[in-house]
């Protein structure tokens, strides 16, 4: 849990792989982040150091849910 979002690890029922689900409150930054990640996911050769957008959801509850490829390893907080 951070200042802008909560992130959970979830299992994709279709593929069996794991993803990161980021839940943010509805705000301009969340929608902008979805737009940027969507554009990056359309690139022919995605950057190896960026997570891949799996799917974005904007349900009626006002939150924004973003499913991303799971990046394993230490958090930035632990590195700094």
N, C-alpha and C positions, 0 to 999 in steps of 0.2 A: 504494500500500500504506500502510495506516495502522495505528494501534494496535489497532483492533477488527476490521478487515476489509480485504480486497483488493477492488478494483473494476476490472472489465475492460469495454471497449467490445466489443459483439458485434453481428452482423448477424442480424436475424430472418429466417429462411429463408422464412417464409410471406409477410410483408409487404415484405421488402426494406429495411425501416427499421432504424435502429440503436437499441440499448438499452444500458443499463448493467447489468452483472451484478455484484451485490455478494455476496461469499462470506464468511460469518462462521463462527466456531466455534460449536457448539451451546451456547447459554446462555440464560438467562431474558430478556436484553435482545433477542436476535435474535427470539425468538418473540413478545415484546411488540411489537417493531417491525413484524413481519408483521401482527399483529392490528390495530395502529393504521393502517397503510397500507391494509389490506383495507377497514377501515371508511371511511377517507377516499375510497377509490376508488368506494365505493357512493353517495357524495354526488351529488345531481343536478347541482350546479355546483361542480366541484372548484376549489380555490383556485389562482390562476394562478402562485403562487410556490412550489408544492409539486410534487415529482415524482409521477408517477402509477405505481401498482403495476401491472405487466404480469402477473406471475405469481410465485409463491413455490414453492420446492421444498425438501423435507426428505428427501433420499435416505438410504440406510442407512449412509453413511459418517460420519454424525454432524454434518455441516456444515449450514448453512442458506444456500440460494441465493435471492437476491431479484432478479428482473428488473424494472428501473425504466425509466421514460422517460428518455432521455438529456438531461441538462442541459449544454449547451455553454457554455464561457466559462472565466474564470479560477477557480482554486480559492480557497477561503476563505483558505488559507495565503498565496496571492499577494496577496490584497486587504489582509490585515492587515499 
